[in-house]
Amino acid sequence: MQIPEDLVLVGHITGAYGLKGWVRVRPYSAEADALLHAKTWWLNKPEMRDVSLMQSKQHGGDVVAQLMGVADRDAAEALKGTTVQIARSHFPALSDNEFYWVDLIGLTVENLQGESLGAVSGLMDNGAHPILQVAEPFAGDDKPRESLIPFVDQFVIKVEREAGKITVDWGRDY
């Protein structure tokens, strides 16, 4: 079995769903398109292996899915805690000015004055919109500082993935 080099961690199994072997998956992003559309998932338990997806659907904030070879509730429950990865090549195509969160992590963030605010360390969803978590690099004995910048057009001016940079209308002292 050849493990793809472009695997992306997209969620984890939280337990069984129903009696017929379906699993409940907690996605790591607000949009679960990759989980819903990929035909093959890679699970890390008991070892990294590929599993064919038979059916999946959104259920509240989670995804529920029927996997090949998982026939009953006990088999589904045994997968609790398993991480789910999907080959990046199986992600749905994006429109212009749309981004997968995983693509933003690590990009440097600079404001309109040209000041570096740090790098994107993560993203979170507050219900209304995503929020960039921007960590400044350590400077001596100072504690690292984190800025939370709403990922909305008002503050995020430009995302240049190829250049590895996000330009924001955000002051260093916010």
N, C-alpha and C positions, 0 to 999 in steps of 0.2 A: 504494500500500500504506500503510495506516494502522498505525503502530506503537503498541501499547497503552501507556498511561501507567502501568499498574500492573505492569510487568515486574519480576521478581525474579531475580537471579543465583542459579542453583541448582547449577551445576557446570561442568566443562569436559571436552572430548573429549581423551582421552589417546592415541587411536590406533584402528586397525582391530581388529575381532574376527572372525576367520575369513576366508573368501574371498568371501562373498556380499554385501559392502557394509555389514555391521553395524559400528557404532562402539562403543567402550568409553568410558563417561563416569564421571568421578570426581565424585560428589555432594559438595556442601559441607556437608551435615549427615548425621547418623547415619541418619536416616530418609529414604528416597528416594521417598516416596509421591508427591510432586508430579511427579517425573520419570516415574514409572511410570504415572500416571493421566492426565496432560495429553495431549491429542490433537495439540496444536501446540506446537512448540518454536521459539524465536527464537534464531538463530545470528548471530554477529557477523562471520563470515568468508565471503566476501571483504567483504561489507557486511551491515548488519543486515537479516535476511530471515526469513520464517517458513517452517517445514518441517513437513510432516505426519508424525506418528509412526505407523508401520505396526504395529510390535510392539516390546515392551520386556520385560525381565526382570531380576531381581536376579542378579548373578553375583559371589559373594564380597562384598566391600565396594563394588563398582562396579555400574553398570547397563550392560547391553548393549542396543542398540536398532537397529532397522532403520528408516531414514528414507526417505521418498519421494524419488526422484531420485538416491539413492546406490546404484549398481548393482554395484560391485565393490570389491575391497580397495584398489585405487589411489585411488578416489574417497573411500573412508572414511579412508585414511591422509592425504589432502590436507586433511582437516578437523582434524587434530591441532592442539591449542592453541586451538581455537574455544571460546568461552564459550557456555553454554546458559542461556537465560532463559525463564521461563514467566510468563504473565499470572497475577497474584495471584487473579483471579477463577476460574482453573482449578484452584486448589489444592483438595485434598479437605477437606471440612468437619471441624472438630475437635470433640471432646467437651469437656465442662466441665473446667476445670483442665488443658487441653492448650494448648500454645503453639508457634507456629513460631519458631525461633530468630531469624529476621529481625525478628520483632515485639518481641523483647526488647532488641535493640541500641538504645542511646540512652536507655533508661529510667534514671531516677535510682535509686540504691540507698541505703536508709536503714536503720539498725539499730533495735532495739527501744527504745533510749535516745533516738531522734530525731536521731542524728548522721548527717550525710551521709557516705557512703563513696565517692561518685563516681557514675559512670555506666557502664552495661554497654558495653564496647568490643568484645566478642566472646564467643563460647562455644567450648568445645572438648569433645571426648568422650574420657574416659580409659579407656573400656571398661566401667567399672562404672556410670557416670552422667555426665551433662553437668556442666560446670564453668563458672560465670559468670566472665568476666574483667572486673573492675571497675577502671576507671582514675580516679584522683583528678585533679582539675584542677591545672594548674601553679600553684604558689604561690611567686612570686618566682623565685629562682635554683635552687630545689630541683628535683631530678630527679622526674619523675612517678612515682608509686607505683601499683603494680598489686596488687590483691587477687584471689585465686583462691578462689571460694566454691562449694562443691559444690551443685549444683542438685537438692537432695533436701529432702523435707518437714521433716527435722530442722532445717535452717538457713534454708530459704526459707519464710517464714510466709505472705506474701500477694503476689500479682502483680496490680496494678491497671493494666492497659494503658491504659484511658481516662484515668486520672489521671497516667500516665507514671511510675509508681513501683513499686518492689519493696521490700518490707519483709523484712529478714533478722534472724536471731538470730546476729549476728557482731560481734565487737568490733573497734574501730579498730586495736588492737594485735596482732591475729592475724597 
